[in-house]
Each structure stands twice: as structure tokens, then as C-alpha cells.
Amino acid sequence: MDRLTAMRAFVTVVAEGSFTRASEQMGVSTQLVSKYVGQLEVHLGVRLLNRTTRQLHLTEAGTAYHARAKPLLDELEAVESQLGNWQHQARGRLRISAPVSFAASHMGPLLADFQQTYPGIEIDLQLNDRKVDIVDEGFDIALRIGRLQSSSLVAKRIAPVRMVLCASPAYLAARGTPYSLASLKGHRFLHYSYMDESSEPLLKWLIPEAEEPAGLATNNGDVLGRLAEAGAGLVLQPTFIVGPAIQAGRLQVLLPDHEPESLALYVVYAHRRLLATKVRAFVDFIEGYFGDPPYWDGFDGQPNRGVTICSD
């Protein structure tokens, strides 16, 4: 027995005063409504209605049950109605995980524009360069950079991420400018410690060539960029971090003919079906927002505004 359907049938019969009118209200046959109410009575072990050929009367048990059942059904309908509104109005709290350097430099304008378009969505942005488990840690969306491995998550490519090898003019003046892979030997390298296995090909043409052991590693790309600007060594970094320094002449791109294959920025979420409107709104909004190629490769520092938002 579907207890909820049987409860709804009973409450509808009481409201309409007859099985016939209740069946019309529910869009089912009179016999089925009668069956639902009978099953409910058997389940409860009491008679809820006294039936005659012309009238229905609530029993004492039926009166008590109706007094509790109707508010429960009304509350359930209110909850379902509210969820339906959320599905159409895009509202609620959206938890996002994003890489530290990328978010600090590029997500401010994005989120400001997004909330102006969707004022009913509250943003909770958490910055972390490690790969979070979006399901276990309660995130709706994660932004990730790299070459994603196959998984149960849904990933949409948002923008290419260009990687460049660079160093400061002062470092190059002191240590020499490498013009080939072989000439990288003896140079000092600054390493990003969160570089994962999917990005390993970016390192194969660098690290084996280096002979000087005294390098430096950190888990923050901004710090690596500042170290490179200060003359601490060569660094392989995305242009969304080092682009302004390159444009200003504080860093110089090396070996452009050997530039590694681009990575990508992805938006990752857990489910494709029954996707919450707040998640769909963000995914649609961020797609194309940064441009193609992305604005940080032009080093003008200005995101694309006036993005057209697609809706279902």
C-alpha cells in the first residue's frame, strides 16, 4: 500500500463529501479511491468512515486521524511547492571549491556578475589547491585545472590554461638565457608541489635536464611567481598567474618553441540528471565568461562582460 496516496485519498473524500467527487478531484476511478481508503483502514486497524448509500460520516477515529493527516499533507505540498520554486528561480546556497591563485586573481568579477544576475543564490567560496572530494565534503561545484582523469563526476571544459617557462631578466643576466632544452642544465628550478600525475608530461622535458639540486618547492603559484620575479630561478607557471609580470617585463618567457601542451580549467559537479538550478545557472554562466582565448593571455586584465546566459 502507498500510505501517502491512501492518506491523500481519505482527506480528499472528507473534503469533497463523496467518493465520486474525490475520484474526479484525484483523476482516478471511484473504485480506486474506495480501495485506497479501505487499505488505509486495514493498515490502521480502525474504521475511518461510516458509509451509507447517500452519506459519509467520520468515525471518532476518522475525525482524530483527519485532524493530524490534513496538516501533514498541507505541509508536504508546501515543501514540494518551495522546491519547485527553487528549481525555477535558482536560489539557495552554492558551495564552490576553487584553486587559490586562480580564484584570488580571476573569480571576483565572475562572482559579482553572477550574483547580480542571480541575487537569490548565496555563494560560499572555499579556496584550496588540493583536489577536494566534492561529494564527501559537501561542495556543489569544484573548479579544477589540469588534465582530468575519468571519474563518476561530470566535468565541463571552461578555458585553456597555457603554461610557460619564464625567469626574471636579472636571473637570466646572472645565469645565462637558455635557448634549448639542453641548455637548461645547471639552472635553478622553482617547483609547484601540487603538480599531479596528470601534469607530469609538463615536467619531463624540464626536470631531467636540470643538474643543480638546490631548487625550491611550494604549494602556491603566486609565491612561485614572486620568487621568479625576485630572481630565484626558472618557473613553469600558467599565464593566468604570470601574465601581468610578463607584460610588465618583470618575467621573460623562455623556449616558446617548446611550450608544453595547454592544460584546461574545468567546472566539476556530481550529477548530470536532476541538476539543481543553482548549479546549472553557475555552469551556464561561467561557460564562455573568460573568453576564447581567455583574457589573461592578452594580459589586459579585463574579463569579458555582458555574457549571454542560456536557460532551459
N, C-alpha and C positions, 0 to 999 in steps of 0.2 A: 504493500500500500504506500502511495505517495502521501505522506502525512500532511504536507503543506497544501497540496491540491485538495485533499479531503477537508482540511480546515477552511480553505477558501470557499469550497462548495457550501459548507454548512453556514458560514457567515453570510454568503450571498443569498441563500434560501431564506434566512431570517430577515435580511434587508428587503428582499423582494416579496416575501409573504407567500411564495409558492414555488414548487419545483419547476413549473413550466416557465415562469418569468426568470427564475435563476438560470435555467438552461439557455434562454435567449441571451441573457447578460454574459454568460461564460462562453457562448458559442459552441456548446456541446448538446447532446441529446438529454431529454428529461430522464431517461433510464440511467444514463451515466451519472448524472447529478445524484439521483437516488442511491445509486451504487456507492458513490463516494461517501455520502452521509452514513449509509449503513455500515460501511467498512470502518468509519471513524467510531461509530457507536460500539462495534465489536471490539475495536482496539482499546477503547476506554472502559469497556465493560459496563456502560450505563446507557439508558435511553436519553437522547437529547431532545427529541421531538415526538409529540403525540400527533399522529396523523389521522384525520378523518377524510371522508370523501370531499368535504368542502373547505376544511380549515386545518391550519397547523398551529400547534401550541407548544411553546417551550416548556420542557420539564424544569424542575428545580435545578437539576444537574445541568441541563442545557442552558439555563439562564446564567449560572455561575461560569460555565465554560465559555459562553459567548462574551461575557464581560472581560475575560482575560485574552481570548483569542483575537477579537477585533483590534484592540490596540497593538498587538504584536504584528498583525498583518499590515496595519497602517504604518507602523514604524519601518517594516521591511520595504514597503512601497516607497517611503520617503528616502530610505538609504539607496535603493535602486535608482530613484529619480536623481539623487545627488550625483551618483556615479555616472549616470547618463549625461548630466550636465558637464562633468569633468571631461568626459570623452569628447564633447563638442566644443568646450570653451578653453581647453588647455590651461589647467590650473593645478596647483599643488606644489610640493617641494621637490626640486630636481637636484639630486646629488651627483656631482661631477668630479672625477679624478683626472688630473692633468699633470704633465711634466712641469717641473718648477720653472726652468728657464723660458720655455715656450709660453707658459701661462703668464708669467710676470711681464713679458715683453709684448704679447700679442692678444691676450684674451680680454683685456679691459674694455676696449672699444666694442668687441664682439658681444660681450655680456650686457653692456649698456644698451646697445642697439636691440638686442634680443628682448630685454625686459621692457623696453619702450614699446615693442611690438606685442609682447605677451605680459602685460602687467600682473596677471593672476598667477604667474609662476615665480616661486621663491627659489633662488639659487643658493646652493651650498657647495662651494668650490673647495676641494682639498688638493693641495699640491704635493706630489710625491713622484720621484723618478723611478721608484721600484714598480714592478708590474703587480698591481693590486688585483685581488680576486673580487670582481665586481659583484658577484652573487653573495659570497660569504661575508663581504664587508659592507654590503648594503648600498652599493652605488647603482645609479640608473644608467650612467654613461661613463666611459673612460676614453680619454684621448691618448693615443699611443703612437710612437714614432719608431719605425724600423721596417723589417720585412716580417710580417706576421705569419706564424705557423698556423696550420689548420686546427680548428677547435670547434667546440659547440657554440661559441659566441658568434654574433653577427658583426661583421666589420665592413665599414664603408670608407673607401679611399677619399680623402678630402683635398690633399695637395701634395705635390712632390717636395721632398726635403733634400736640397743639394748639399753635398759635403765637400769642403775644400781644405786643402793643406795650406797653412799660412804661418807667417812669422813676422816679427817686427823688423823694420829697417835697421834698428840698432843691433839686433841679434845677427842679422844677415851680414852687416858690415863687419862684425867681430868674428863670425864663424864661417862666412862664405855662403853664397847662394847656391843651393843645389839645382842643377839643370837636368838631372837624370836620376833614375831610381838608384843607380849605383853610387851616385854622389851623396846619397842620404847617410852613408856610413859615417859614423863619428858624430852625428848630430844628436842633440838632446831633445827627447820627445816628452810631451805632456799628454797623459792618458786619461780618458774618461772611464772610471771604474765600473760604470753600469753598462758598458758596451756588451751586449749579449751575443749569444751564438749566432743569431740571425744576421748580425752585423759583422761577423768575423771576416768575411771577404774584404771588408774595408781595411783591415789591419794587415792582411797577409803580405801586401806589397809595401808595407811600411816597417813593421816591427822586425822582421827577419833581417832587414838591411841595416838596422841600427847596431852599432858596436858599443856605444857608450852606455854603461849600465845605470848611471846616475840619472834616472828620469824622475818624473813626478806624476802622481795619480790623485784624482779627486772625483767625487760623485756629483759635481756641479759644473755644468758647461760654462756658466757666466764667469766662474772663478778661473777656469782654464783660459777663457778669452782674455781676461785681465792679466793673467800671468804671461800669456804670449805677448800682449802689448808691452809688458814690462821687460821683455827680452829674455824670458826664462826658457824659451825653447820653441820647437815646432809643434803645432797643434792641428789636429784634424777635427773640424767643427762644422755644424750646419750654418748655412748663411743666415738663418733667422737669428743667430746669436752674433756672429762676427761681421755681418754685412755692414753695419754702420762704421765699424772700425776700418774695414777695407775701403769704404768710400772716403773716409776722412784721411786715409793714408797711414793710419796707425798700425795696420797689418798689410802684408803683401801676399797675394796668392802665389803659390808655388806649384810647379809641374801641372799646369792646366791641361796638358795633353794626356795626363794620366789620372785625371779626376775620376774617382770611383763612381759606380752607378748610384743614382739617387735612391734614397730611402723614400718613405712616404709618411704623411700624417694620416692616421685613421681615427674615426669615431667608432667605438665598440660598445655594443649593448647586448643584452642577454637573449631577447626573443624577437622573432620576426612577426609572429602571429599575436593578436590581441595586444598590440603595442600601445602603451599609454600615450595619450595625445600629447602630453608634455614632452615625452621622449621624441615622438615623431616630429613635433614642432622644432625641437632643437636640431635634430638630424637634418631636416629640410633647410633650416636657417643657416647652418654652418657650411652646407654644401655650396661651393662657389663663392663663399664670403671673402676668402683671401685672394681670389683671382687665379688665373692660369696663364702664364706663370705667376706664382704668388708675389705679392707686392714687396716682400722682404728681399727678393732677388733684384729688385730695382733700386733698393736702398733708399726709397723716398720716404719710408716710414709711415705711409698713409694707407689704411685699409680701404677696400672697395666699399662704398656706401650705396644706399638705395638698392640693396639686393632684393629681387623679386622673390617672395615667399610662395612656394607651391602648397596648395591644400588639396586634400582628397575630395 
